[in-house]
Amino acid sequence: MSLKEENAAPLERASVPELDAILGKQFKVLDDGFVRAVDYMGSDLSIVQAARVSYGDGTKKGTDDKHLIRYLMRHRHTTPFEMCEIKFHVRVPMDIWRQWVRHRTANINEYSTRYSIAIDSARSTDADEWRAQSSTNRQGSGAALDATLGAELTAQEKALHEKCREVYQHRLDAGVAREQARKDLPLATYTEAYWKCDLHNLFHFLSLRMEAAAQYEIREYACTIGNEIIAKWVPIAWGAFTDYRLESQNLSRVETALLGLIARGEAGTAMKLAVENGLMPKGQPGRELREFEEKLTAFGLASPWTK
């Protein structure tokens, strides 16, 4: 069929039975959160159609759909992925939502505590969930805290949440405006929102929020979105994203050179190159070099500068 004939044919809305089967289903996240898909536009085929429209007639004689999508992902041709969109309904603690909305390439409508009474639920932390501040990452966390201390912190958290809710309710009962009464609610309070995003920007969100360095709580949401929903919606694109973004290794120019030296057993030259490029301040591996060591581990290679 020529492009002219295709343009004249009736169009059917893209439908993905695997996603249709779970539309509206709530996937539980954390203690009282959830995420669910409520609507979508497009499929793997929509990505292919968008990529091929640039070439006109006869494009279907070329590479098959799977190989084309993988080529687009591999070479960062992102526009075709923007042809797919999905809308979620999420319930998430406000502190995690603040991280979430830093991804500005989405359409958002959030539950308003100016119009409505705040959701009577706050994220609680089990005694074994409290984490110490990371010694190497200023914005990250490290090992779990002692269970005894954790139990004490959990009890304090429970008392604080109850007191904050009590004060909030007292203000409402006294006639204080909702927009003012809410100001001392804890950031652990749950909020809800509709969040609509195209697939390209959703993949960017997931690449950042599913990685190990992301905060545990938002990573739980991202992993649920990716594994439970996106994998069913666009399985070919999801496979390409997993291979080329989520589980791949990116190397800088210097890292590529270091990798070659280490693989050839030229540890001394690798050490010299690391020093010359400022990767060993005060004679010790800096953060960039420590991150490179993690990549070396993935390649099955030992670091020449860590005893």
C-alpha positions in Angstrom: 0.0 0.0 0.0 1.4 3.4 -1.0 1.6 6.3 1.5 -1.3 8.0 -0.5 -3.5 4.9 0.0 -2.5 4.7 3.7 -3.6 8.4 4.2 -7.0 7.7 2.6 -7.7 4.6 4.8 -9.8 4.9 8.0 -7.7 5.1 11.1 -8.1 3.0 14.2 -6.9 4.1 17.6 -3.8 2.2 18.8 -4.8 -0.4 21.3 -2.5 -2.6 23.5 -4.6 -5.4 25.1 -1.9 -6.1 27.7 -2.2 -2.5 28.9 -6.0 -2.3 28.5 -6.2 -5.2 30.9 -4.6 -3.2 33.7 -6.0 0.3 33.0 -7.3 1.6 36.3 -5.6 -1.1 38.4 -3.8 0.3 41.4 -0.3 -0.9 42.0 0.5 -0.4 45.7 3.7 1.5 46.4 5.1 2.2 49.9 2.6 1.9 52.8 -0.3 3.9 51.4 0.7 5.0 47.9 -0.2 3.7 44.5 0.2 4.3 40.8 -2.2 3.4 38.0 -2.4 4.0 34.3 -5.7 5.6 33.3 -5.3 6.4 29.6 -2.7 6.2 26.8 -2.1 7.1 23.2 0.1 5.1 20.9 2.0 1.8 21.0 5.3 0.4 19.7 3.8 0.7 16.2 3.2 4.4 16.7 7.0 4.9 17.2 7.7 3.0 14.0 5.1 5.0 12.0 6.5 8.3 13.2 10.0 7.2 12.3 9.0 6.0 8.8 6.8 8.9 7.8 10.0 10.9 7.1 10.9 8.6 4.2 7.6 8.4 2.3 6.5 5.4 0.2 8.2 2.0 0.5 9.6 2.3 3.9 8.2 -0.9 5.2 10.6 -2.8 2.9 13.4 -1.8 5.2 14.3 -3.0 8.7 11.6 -4.6 10.8 9.8 -2.8 13.6 11.9 -4.2 16.5 15.2 -3.5 14.8 14.1 0.0 13.9 13.0 0.9 17.5 16.3 -0.5 18.8 18.2 1.6 16.2 16.3 4.7 17.3 17.0 4.1 20.9 20.7 3.2 20.3 21.3 6.3 18.3 19.2 8.7 20.4 16.6 9.5 17.8 14.1 10.6 20.4 11.3 12.3 18.5 9.4 9.1 17.4 9.1 8.1 21.1 7.3 11.4 21.8 4.4 10.1 19.7 3.3 7.9 22.6 1.7 9.4 25.7 0.4 7.9 28.9 -1.6 9.3 31.9 -1.2 8.1 35.4 -3.1 8.6 38.6 -0.6 8.6 41.5 -0.8 8.8 45.3 2.6 9.8 46.7 4.1 11.5 49.8 4.6 15.2 49.3 8.4 15.1 49.8 8.7 12.5 47.1 6.3 14.4 44.9 8.7 17.4 45.1 11.4 15.3 43.5 8.9 13.9 40.9 7.8 17.3 39.6 11.3 18.5 39.0 10.8 16.5 35.8 9.1 19.4 34.1 8.3 17.8 30.8 4.9 16.5 31.8 1.3 17.7 32.3 0.2 17.7 35.9 -3.0 18.3 37.9 -2.6 17.8 41.7 -5.0 17.4 44.5 -5.4 20.8 46.0 -5.4 21.4 49.8 -6.8 24.9 49.1 -10.0 23.4 47.8 -10.2 20.1 49.8 -9.2 18.8 53.1 -5.7 17.2 53.1 -5.6 13.4 52.6 -5.6 11.9 56.1 -2.6 9.7 55.5 1.2 10.2 55.9 4.1 8.0 54.9 5.2 6.1 58.0 8.7 4.6 58.4 9.2 1.1 59.8 11.9 0.7 62.4 14.2 -1.1 60.0 13.8 1.5 57.2 15.7 4.4 58.7 18.9 5.0 56.8 22.2 6.8 57.6 23.5 9.7 55.5 25.9 8.5 52.8 29.5 9.3 53.5 30.2 9.6 49.7 27.0 11.2 48.4 25.7 14.4 49.9 22.2 13.8 48.7 22.1 10.1 49.3 21.7 7.6 52.1 23.8 4.7 53.3 23.4 1.7 55.5 20.4 1.0 57.7 20.5 2.5 61.2 20.4 0.4 64.4 17.0 -1.2 64.9 16.7 0.1 68.5 17.3 3.7 67.3 15.0 3.0 64.4 12.2 2.0 66.8 12.6 5.2 68.7 12.5 7.3 65.5 9.4 5.5 64.3 7.6 6.2 67.6 8.6 9.9 67.4 7.4 10.0 63.8 4.0 8.6 64.7 3.5 11.1 67.6 4.6 14.0 65.3 2.2 13.0 62.5 -0.7 12.6 65.0 0.0 16.0 66.6 0.3 17.7 63.2 -3.0 16.3 62.1 -4.6 17.2 65.4 -3.5 20.8 65.0 -4.6 20.9 61.4 -8.1 19.6 62.2 -8.4 22.1 65.1 -7.7 24.9 62.8 -10.3 23.7 60.3 -12.9 23.3 63.1 -12.0 26.9 64.3 -12.8 28.2 60.8 -9.3 28.8 59.6 -9.0 28.9 55.8 -7.8 25.6 54.3 -5.0 27.3 52.4 -3.6 28.6 55.8 -4.5 25.6 58.0 -2.4 23.3 55.9 0.9 25.0 56.3 2.3 22.8 59.2 1.3 19.5 57.7 4.3 17.2 57.4 5.9 16.5 54.0 5.1 12.9 54.6 1.4 13.7 53.9 0.1 11.9 50.9 -1.1 13.8 47.8 -2.6 12.6 44.6 -2.2 13.8 41.0 -2.8 13.0 37.4 0.6 12.9 35.6 0.7 12.7 31.8 4.0 12.3 29.9 5.3 11.3 26.5 7.4 8.2 26.3 10.7 9.9 25.5 10.5 12.1 28.7 9.1 9.2 30.7 12.1 7.1 29.7 14.3 10.0 31.0 12.4 10.0 34.3 12.8 6.3 34.7 16.5 6.3 33.7 17.2 8.7 36.6 14.7 7.3 39.2 15.2 3.6 38.7 18.9 3.7 39.1 20.5 2.5 42.4 21.5 6.0 43.4 17.9 7.3 43.4 16.1 7.7 46.7 14.5 4.4 47.7 11.0 5.8 47.9 10.8 7.4 44.5 12.7 4.4 43.0 9.8 2.2 44.2 7.4 4.3 42.2 9.6 4.4 39.1 10.2 0.6 39.2 6.5 0.0 39.5 5.7 2.3 36.6 8.4 0.7 34.4 8.1 -3.0 35.2 4.4 -3.2 35.8 3.0 -0.8 33.2 5.5 0.5 30.5 6.8 -3.0 29.9 3.3 -4.1 29.0 2.4 -1.0 27.0 5.5 -0.8 24.7 7.4 -4.1 25.2 9.8 -3.5 22.2 10.7 0.0 23.2 11.0 -1.1 26.9 13.4 -3.8 25.9 15.5 -1.3 23.9 15.4 1.2 26.8 16.5 -1.5 29.2 19.4 -2.6 27.0 20.7 0.8 25.9 19.8 3.1 28.8 18.8 1.4 32.0 21.3 -1.4 32.1 24.1 0.0 29.9 27.4 1.7 30.8 28.3 5.1 29.6 32.0 5.9 29.3 33.6 9.3 29.0 36.6 9.9 26.8 39.0 9.4 29.7 37.1 6.4 31.0 37.3 4.8 27.6 41.1 5.3 27.5 41.4 4.0 31.1 39.3 0.9 30.3 41.6 0.1 27.4 44.7 0.5 29.5 43.4 -1.7 32.3 42.1 -4.4 30.0 45.6 -4.5 28.4 47.2 -4.8 31.9 48.9 -1.4 31.7 48.0 -0.4 35.3 50.9 2.0 35.7 49.9 4.0 32.6 46.2 4.0 33.8 47.3 5.4 37.2 49.3 8.2 35.4 46.3 9.1 33.2 44.0 9.2 36.1 46.3 11.6 38.0 46.8 13.8 34.9 43.1 14.2 34.5 42.5 15.2 38.1 40.7 12.0 39.1 42.9 11.4 42.1 42.9 14.5 44.3 45.4 14.2 47.2 46.5 10.8 45.7 43.1 9.1 46.4 40.4 8.3 43.9 37.8 11.1 43.7 34.1 10.6 43.3 34.3 10.3 39.5 36.9 7.6 39.7 35.0 5.7 42.3 32.0 5.7 40.0 34.2 4.4 37.2 35.3 1.6 39.5 31.7 0.5 39.7 31.7 0.3 35.9 34.9 -1.8 36.0 33.2 -4.2 38.3 30.4 -4.6 35.8 33.1 -5.4 33.2 34.7 -8.0 35.5 37.9 -5.9 35.8 39.8 -4.9 39.0 40.7 -1.3 39.8 44.4 -0.6 39.8 44.1 2.2 42.4 42.1 0.5 45.1 43.9 -2.0 47.3 
